[in-house]
Amino acid sequence: MQFPFDNTYAQLPDRFFTRQMPEPVSAPSVLAVNRDLADRLGLSLSDDPATLAAIFAGNTAPDGAAPLAQVYAGHQFGGWSPQLGDGRAILLGEVVAPDGARFDIQLKGAGRTPYSRMGDGRAWLGPVLREYIMSEAMHALGIPTTRALAAVATGDTILRETRVPGAIVTRVAASHIRVGTFQYFAARRDLEGLEALTQYTISRHYPDAQGPEGLLDAVIGAQASLIAKWMGVGFIHGVMNTDNMTISGETIDYGPCAFMDAFHPETVYSSIDQYGRYAYTNQPQIAVWNIAQLATALLAIMPDRDAAIERFSEMVNGFSDRFDAAWHDILRGKLGLTSAREDDAQLAFALLDAMARNQADFTLTFRALSGASPETARELFVDPTEFDAWFATYQARLDDAPDRVARMQANNPAYIPRNHRVEEVIQAALTGDMGPFHTLNTILAAPFDDQPEQAAYQAPPDASEVVQATFCGT
């Protein structure tokens, strides 16, 4: 087992983390190993299941690892928490891939740390499989995301609402630096630490950025692009706290996340989001709110605070224009519009409004529009005449492009990890059957392909299958 470790975060001052080994588990066994990702990272993995299980459960540390738990703070549902941190995750270290890209390898569910608060530091099987499925599906959809390298069962039982089997997911990220990491040092007036974090982050993620202002600008651009991509596939993160927003612009922390079935802008799945703070339509505004917290943290190391406040305010307020540009480009791609016109957004929003009124499935509607007979999308509307009225305007707008169908299908997936299918996988795994998990992951690895033999996985849930709420794993 060879991991090309080069652990730079571990070289930062000790107050950035706590050095700690994962807590051993009793009887680890492999549930899944992502060998394609291992190849991407330049890892040489054993073929021995026991060796793999020991590494990915944290019972054995690979050579060169520098295990640690990172500290950070954050706003959770708008409420300030001055110290959070990796309460159930251990960063094994960083590897440098064959192309020179740097990635964190982290065990999530690896036991208690000084940041666990009242938690047990563990994860159970359901959220581990959910994160594996969701993160790999997002990668296949072309959306920046953390990824899943492995999932193992621990052989231990943990207590949630009931006793459930323990598990650990190995998460891979460009880094685990969050908005909340900056907030942690700013709140303590640790300017030396904040400066060190800023310089480290620029060097690692945005080497062309000039100082804190350049870093803020780069993060705004990355997040505007990311949130637009979420919206384009009907994804709802569900818990967009500042400690769950990465500086790298990757999707992180797949807790109560979900993909919409029937479209409605106010859709919420997260059981802990009682007031819809993180509803689908609110995600861009929450991104602005989170970025404002990053800007506030960075102010502490700006030499001219008054001038910085004015400039940072302009930049944060400019998020909306950058998001709108990205979102409108995505909508044009979904509608197969090769040129840009001023009223394109109005055309797209008219369709979304009609979909919301008619309970039309988000994914299926756009996929139907991408087919050779786009008018079949009308069958998804409670009142098909609403679609007919919009479709007439749409047909008049379409460009004369022979490759329109292929281009649209490359922007409109046929397959997403529908909530009821994910729940089926988890329930099967609880009985010891991992077959549905592997089947679903194989389908989701090619989300833009028709896969006629798997057409059943395109269908929305029956009334009895609808998932009303999704849950965190803690």
TORKOLVEX-543352 format. One line per 3 residues: number of its first residue (from 0); their letters; for each residue x, y, z of C-alpha. Coordinates in pm, whole numbers. Example, Ala and Ser with C-alpha at 12.3 -4.5 7.8 and 13.67 -1.06 7.14 Angstrom:
<pts>
0 = as = 1230,-450,780  1367,-106,714
</pts>
This chain:
<pts>
0 = mqf = 0,0,0  166,319,-119  22,666,-52
3 = pfd = 223,958,-196  186,1174,115  312,1531,133
6 = nty = 147,1675,443  162,2055,429  -138,2135,652
9 = aql = 30,1941,932  321,2187,907  100,2480,1012
12 = pdr = 105,2586,1379  -31,2334,1626  -332,2551,1712
15 = fft = -475,2472,1365  -548,2112,1463  -504,1832,1713
18 = rqm = -274,1548,1619  -461,1226,1682  -486,873,1554
21 = pep = -831,732,1462  -994,517,1728  -962,147,1636
24 = vsa = -1276,-50,1554  -1347,-412,1641  -1400,-593,1310
27 = psv = -1360,-377,998  -1475,-508,662  -1474,-349,318
30 = lav = -1806,-235,171  -1670,-50,-133  -1338,70,-272
33 = nrd = -1322,328,-550  -1025,202,-751  -1080,454,-1030
36 = lad = -1035,732,-777  -735,553,-626  -573,555,-970
39 = rlg = -651,926,-1005  -473,990,-676  -175,772,-761
42 = lsl = -245,528,-479  -121,173,-491  -387,-31,-309
45 = sdd = -360,-384,-182  -587,-655,-318  -618,-801,32
48 = pat = -957,-710,184  -825,-729,540  -541,-486,464
51 = laa = -780,-246,294  -1029,-266,580  -759,-194,840
54 = ifa = -639,115,652  -980,261,573  -1116,192,922
57 = gnt = -820,369,1082  -687,61,1260  -362,92,1064
60 = apd = -209,416,944  -42,405,602  323,502,589
63 = gaa = 369,878,576  32,967,728  12,1257,973
66 = pla = -332,1207,1133  -503,1512,1276  -842,1670,1346
69 = qvy = -887,2023,1213  -1039,2302,1418  -1281,2562,1280
72 = agh = -1582,2767,1384  -1901,2854,1200  -2252,2989,1176
75 = qfg = -2502,2703,1196  -2847,2807,1074  -2735,3164,1140
78 = gws = -2627,3098,1500  -2262,3149,1591  -2054,2858,1724
81 = pql = -1707,2981,1821  -1551,2635,1810  -1655,2341,1599
84 = gdg = -1396,2127,1422  -1365,1769,1307  -1579,1599,1568
87 = rai = -1581,1264,1394  -1320,1291,1121  -945,1239,1105
90 = llg = -736,1378,821  -482,1108,738  -283,1347,523
93 = evv = -243,1492,176  -138,1308,-138  -1,1452,-459
96 = apd = -157,1292,-766  44,1204,-1078  -66,1532,-1242
99 = gar = 54,1734,-943  -291,1802,-793  -307,1786,-414
102 = fdi = -584,1605,-224  -678,1545,139  -763,1193,249
105 = qlk = -991,1191,551  -1168,921,750  -1519,1031,846
108 = gag = -1663,844,1142  -1319,770,1289  -1399,834,1655
111 = rtp = -1400,1109,1917  -1175,1413,1895  -1142,1721,2118
114 = ysr = -1405,1880,1889  -1672,1610,1927  -1863,1803,2193
117 = mgd = -2132,1556,2306  -2101,1329,2001  -1960,978,1980
120 = gra = -1737,1058,1683  -1884,777,1478  -2097,739,1166
123 = wlg = -2350,473,1087  -2401,273,772  -2685,480,620
126 = pvl = -2512,820,603  -2185,658,493  -2348,492,194
129 = rey = -2548,807,123  -2234,1023,114  -2059,771,-110
132 = ims = -2348,762,-356  -2415,1136,-356  -2058,1255,-386
135 = eam = -1970,1014,-666  -2294,1101,-849  -2211,1470,-824
138 = hal = -1865,1403,-967  -2017,1216,-1261  -2252,1513,-1317
141 = gip = -1947,1738,-1351  -2005,1930,-1027  -1706,2012,-803
144 = ttr = -1729,1786,-500  -1552,1586,-238  -1534,1221,-339
147 = ala = -1555,879,-176  -1251,655,-186  -1384,376,35
150 = ava = -1656,268,273  -1605,13,551  -1824,-143,816
153 = tgd = -1668,-123,1160  -1823,-430,1320  -1943,-208,1604
156 = til = -2294,-97,1692  -2361,269,1764  -2661,442,1913
159 = ret = -2875,688,1723  -3255,671,1757  -3192,296,1768
162 = rvp = -2884,74,1760  -2733,81,1411  -2421,-63,1246
165 = gai = -2114,160,1244  -1930,253,927  -1658,489,801
168 = vtr = -1631,669,467  -1295,780,330  -1345,1128,189
171 = vaa = -1119,1295,-67  -1110,1673,-114  -891,1940,-266
174 = shi = -876,2051,97  -1101,2073,400  -1043,2447,454
177 = rvg = -1377,2614,517  -1521,2960,565  -1546,2855,928
180 = tfq = -1170,2795,944  -1115,3166,876  -1387,3260,1122
183 = yfa = -1217,3060,1396  -895,3264,1387  -1068,3597,1321
186 = arr = -1299,3553,1619  -996,3496,1845  -815,3797,1704
189 = dle = -536,3557,1615  -404,3772,1332  -86,3571,1295
192 = gle = -287,3253,1252  -532,3422,1015  -248,3556,803
195 = alt = -83,3214,793  -411,3050,692  -469,3309,421
198 = qyt = -125,3266,270  -148,2889,289  -491,2887,122
201 = isr = -379,3117,-158  -73,2902,-223  -275,2582,-224
204 = hyp = -587,2687,-414  -549,3022,-586  -178,3092,-647
207 = daq = -259,3384,-877  -463,3564,-612  -314,3881,-471
210 = gpe = -363,3889,-96  -690,3859,100  -883,4061,-160
213 = gll = -771,3832,-439  -863,3528,-229  -1211,3666,-161
216 = dav = -1264,3736,-530  -1158,3383,-625  -1388,3224,-366
219 = iga = -1682,3435,-485  -1625,3315,-841  -1591,2951,-739
222 = qas = -1904,2956,-524  -2114,3140,-782  -2028,2871,-1036
225 = lia = -2086,2588,-787  -2428,2701,-667  -2544,2754,-1027
228 = kwm = -2443,2396,-1104  -2635,2272,-800  -2944,2453,-919
231 = gvg = -2904,2307,-1268  -2954,1951,-1144  -3214,2027,-876
234 = fih = -2973,1965,-590  -3048,2091,-240  -2756,2083,2
237 = gvm = -2976,2117,308  -2721,2246,560  -2527,2537,410
240 = ntd = -2363,2646,734  -2037,2840,704  -1845,2537,830
243 = nmt = -1989,2344,533  -1866,2586,265  -1522,2506,129
246 = isg = -1278,2770,14  -1190,2546,-282  -1545,2566,-422
249 = eti = -1624,2197,-375  -1950,2052,-246  -1887,1911,101
252 = dyg = -2078,1741,383  -2352,1532,228  -2583,1515,525
255 = pca = -2953,1590,464  -2896,1669,96  -3135,1560,-179
258 = fmd = -3227,1595,-544  -3575,1726,-621  -3835,1509,-787
261 = afh = -4129,1739,-869  -4000,2092,-912  -4085,2361,-663
264 = pet = -3847,2644,-571  -3933,2627,-200  -3847,2258,-171
267 = vys = -3682,2151,157  -3589,1798,258  -3363,1850,558
270 = sid = -3537,1751,880  -3343,2015,1074  -3426,2301,836
273 = qyg = -3762,2377,992  -3802,2724,843  -3662,2666,493
276 = rya = -3345,2869,541  -3164,2637,299  -3449,2571,55
279 = ytn = -3359,2522,-311  -3436,2879,-413  -3251,3029,-114
282 = qpq = -2914,2870,-191  -2766,3165,-384  -2864,3411,-111
285 = iav = -2718,3187,158  -2395,3164,-40  -2380,3545,-32
288 = wni = -2442,3542,344  -2164,3288,397  -1920,3479,178
291 = aql = -1997,3793,375  -1877,3607,684  -1553,3520,503
294 = ata = -1510,3884,404  -1568,3991,763  -1300,3749,884
297 = lla = -1048,3872,626  -1102,4235,726  -898,4170,1037
300 = imp = -574,4147,835  -641,4433,593  -414,4734,653
303 = drd = -679,4995,565  -996,4863,723  -1230,5138,603
306 = aai = -1120,5107,241  -1139,4728,269  -1495,4740,402
309 = erf = -1601,4945,101  -1424,4719,-149  -1529,4393,16
312 = sem = -1890,4511,27  -1883,4577,-347  -1735,4234,-409
315 = vng = -1985,4048,-192  -2276,4240,-345  -2136,4149,-687
318 = fsd = -2194,3780,-619  -2548,3805,-754  -2434,3922,-1096
321 = rfd = -2172,3647,-1116  -2423,3384,-1005  -2687,3510,-1249
324 = aaw = -2442,3491,-1537  -2349,3133,-1449  -2711,3031,-1383
327 = hdi = -2838,3179,-1709  -2562,3001,-1903  -2665,2673,-1744
330 = lrg = -3030,2733,-1831  -2937,2811,-2192  -2747,2486,-2207
333 = klg = -3039,2293,-2062  -3270,2447,-2322  -3027,2397,-2610
336 = lts = -2981,2767,-2685  -2645,2819,-2854  -2661,3199,-2867
339 = are = -2746,3443,-2592  -3046,3674,-2606  -3174,3916,-2347
342 = dda = -3502,3735,-2287  -3356,3384,-2250  -3375,3393,-1870
345 = qla = -3740,3498,-1889  -3811,3201,-2118  -3640,2960,-1879
348 = fal = -3809,3101,-1569  -4148,3078,-1741  -4090,2706,-1784
351 = lda = -3982,2665,-1421  -4291,2854,-1303  -4515,2628,-1511
354 = mar = -4334,2320,-1378  -4389,2435,-1021  -4761,2490,-1077
357 = nqa = -4796,2151,-1247  -4580,1927,-1026  -4356,1843,-1320
360 = dft = -4049,1636,-1241  -3737,1852,-1271  -3501,1594,-1419
363 = ltf = -3752,1422,-1647  -3887,1748,-1791  -3549,1870,-1908
366 = ral = -3447,1524,-2027  -3768,1498,-2232  -3696,1838,-2389
369 = sga = -3358,1697,-2485  -3506,1408,-2681  -3602,1371,-3042
372 = spe = -3966,1442,-2946  -3945,1723,-2689  -4320,1775,-2691
375 = tar = -4351,1455,-2481  -4256,1669,-2182  -4619,1785,-2174
378 = elf = -4718,1448,-2027  -4538,1544,-1706  -4766,1845,-1644
381 = vdp = -5095,1829,-1455  -5230,2080,-1707  -5053,2007,-2037
384 = tef = -5193,2322,-2197  -4958,2527,-1977  -4668,2344,-2133
387 = daw = -4814,2388,-2482  -4829,2764,-2446  -4467,2780,-2330
390 = fat = -4347,2530,-2590  -4474,2739,-2878  -4259,3031,-2763
393 = yqa = -3965,2797,-2706  -3984,2647,-3055  -3978,2993,-3207
396 = rld = -3664,3071,-3006  -3465,2755,-3086  -3151,2791,-3292
399 = dap = -3113,2585,-3606  -2837,2355,-3476  -2813,1995,-3601
402 = drv = -2641,1873,-3284  -2897,2026,-3048  -3020,1694,-2906
405 = arm = -2670,1571,-2825  -2572,1900,-2665  -2888,1916,-2457
408 = qan = -2850,1559,-2338  -2499,1644,-2225  -2655,1913,-2002
411 = npa = -2961,1724,-1881  -2898,1399,-1695  -3121,1098,-1737
414 = yip = -3025,964,-1395  -2985,1128,-1055  -2964,964,-711
417 = rnh = -3333,985,-636  -3413,985,-268  -3625,670,-271
420 = rve = -3353,477,-454  -3092,584,-201  -3321,472,80
423 = evi = -3370,136,-95  -2993,92,-106  -2957,170,264
426 = qaa = -3237,-66,366  -3088,-347,155  -2742,-287,305
429 = ltg = -2886,-316,655  -2983,-672,566  -2634,-742,433
432 = dmg = -2719,-700,64  -2478,-456,-104  -2597,-545,-455
435 = pfh = -2837,-249,-490  -2560,-12,-376  -2323,-128,-647
438 = tln = -2598,-129,-910  -2701,229,-831  -2342,354,-833
441 = til = -2279,193,-1170  -2587,361,-1319  -2501,700,-1170
444 = aap = -2148,685,-1306  -2296,751,-1654  -2582,993,-1575
447 = fdd = -2612,1139,-1926  -2642,802,-2103  -2984,658,-2184
450 = qpe = -2915,309,-2037  -3248,166,-2157  -3201,-149,-1951
453 = qaa = -3204,70,-1638  -3497,292,-1734  -3677,212,-1408
456 = yqa = -3416,414,-1222  -3525,727,-1409  -3876,715,-1268
459 = ppd = -3984,939,-980  -4119,769,-668  -4468,633,-635
462 = ase = -4680,799,-368  -4578,534,-116  -4207,583,-196
465 = vvq = -4182,959,-156  -3912,1063,90  -4047,1356,289
468 = atf = -3738,1431,497  -3366,1360,499  -3142,1350,803
471 = cgt = -2791,1425,925  -2583,1130,1033  -2494,1267,1375
</pts>
